[in-house]
Amino acid sequence: MRVALLAFACALAAARADDVKAKFPIQKAVSAAVFDEKIGHQVKLHFGNPATAPGGKSFGYATCNAKGSTLKREGEDACDWVFTSCMIDLKAQADSAGADAIIGIVSAYDGKTFVSDSLFECHLGKVAAGVALRGNLIKIMK
């Protein structure tokens, strides 16, 4: 039993050692046709510092943590795909809450926040890419 646990712990440590934290341009990911098709323009998106975003009634925070295989897509392409999946989840949460904007969208992987209006953080491993995002759902005041 102890040998099995030790082997599992070593395998887990090896998998973690291959995890590479990378940052990629948001603009490239959101300009992809699949992003536009799945997200559309019904919900306004604001990345980075929420102080520069429009004001409105808050419905609280939405979070997502998406993972995807790196077997068919590699590097930035895999991360863009997982980013889009995560944004689809955020949009669904906004729709469900009656929000028309998601502001202050930041990367929030493993409890560590990365704030940028132009980059998102992606973690690349041997077999999977991971993106975690958090944003405030609001109804914009008109």
Phi, psi and omega in degrees: 000314180296323179295319179296317178295319178295318178297318178296316180298319179294318179296319179296318179296320178295319179295319179294325181297331180276354180290121181246127177272124181228157177237134183230156182291128176298317185303320179295317181293317183282344179273354179292144182302320181295325178296311181298320180295319186274327184261317181071199182237013181290328179251123178285141181242135177226117182262147175092215187298119181291345180295337181263005182269163176295155179269165178172184178281124182274140174251011180096185184267146171246144178227155173213153178218099185251145176230151178210156182291144174256013181284323179263333178235143181240157171050233185299322179298317178297318181293319177300318180297315181290323175302314179298317177301317180295319180292326176299318178297314179299318180297319178298321177293321178296314179301315182296325181277346184085018179276150176244009177206152171237115184247161178061038180290124181227158172283137183218066185269130180052037177077004179254126184265136173237118184254124177201144175269359183230347183230150170238157181261137179226142177250121182252126175245187180297322186239352183213153172245145181227138177227134176233129181231155175220139177207158180269125178275127180223161168253115185294134175285136181246000000 
